[in-house]
Amino acid sequence: MTKWEYMSVWVDQNWEVRAIVGYDEKRDRLPKFVEFLNLVGLVGWEMVAMVPVEVGHRVFFKRPKKS
């Protein structure tokens, strides 16, 4: 049975990443959303849902958990 790990991201109305929950890479600045998608895609994250919220979007990702 596949086990998963999850991450959620808050993206503002200008498509800038404002907060990340579940991803530990430290950065000096948070990237634009498209740049972020490319970065996390390289390490196996897959976007599974995007939900509009008052101040932008909440985006959810998953990837297989490493043993």
Secondary structure, DSSP 8 states (H G I E B T S, - for coil): ---EEEEEEEEETTSBEEEEES-----SS--BHHHHHHHHHHTT-EEEEEEEETTEEEEEEEEE---
